[in-house]
Amino acid sequence: MDSFLAADIGGTHIRVAVYPANGDIVPRNQKRIITTDIETTPVERLAGLMREFWPEDGRVRAIGVAAPGYIDTARGVVLHA
């Protein structure tokens, strides 16, 4: 089944959810973790959650990411958060 992944990168927490592509607004799964950690960077933590939530069939139609501040989509970085 096709899915959508959503990520919210905040100053204190990172949230990831997976939604069915049929338009249902209730996530099939979601998780919230702290943004900072002594052993991993926020990007590593986000990537780990995305791997955890990636559907077994690999059918992801789109990934949406929200972050505070401006996002340079060409370079893939958050500016002025």
Secondary structure, DSSP 8 states (H G I E B T S, - for coil): --EEEEEEE-SSEEEEEEEETTS--S-SEEEEEES--SSS-HHHHHHHHHHHHS-TT--EEEEEEE-SSEEETTTTEEE--
